[in-house]
Amino acid sequence: MIKQIDCPVCGHNVEVFDICDHCGWQNSGLFEDEKSPQGPNKMTLKEAKEAYENGEKVL
């Protein structure tokens, strides 16, 4: 069974280590770091949350 979590950016359901279909964030599992970009993401988690809230593209 594939593990599902809430996307740390938008809150939509996503598989662990998958790219969110809703906002485009590639999650890094259950323990996301807010202060540094992880994996292929160009933004920090904090920056991605702010961009999403402002209707901007998440990178």
Secondary structure, DSSP 8 states (H G I E B T S, - for coil): ---EEE-TTT--EEETT-B-TTT--B--SS---SSS--TT-SS-HHHHHHHHHTT----
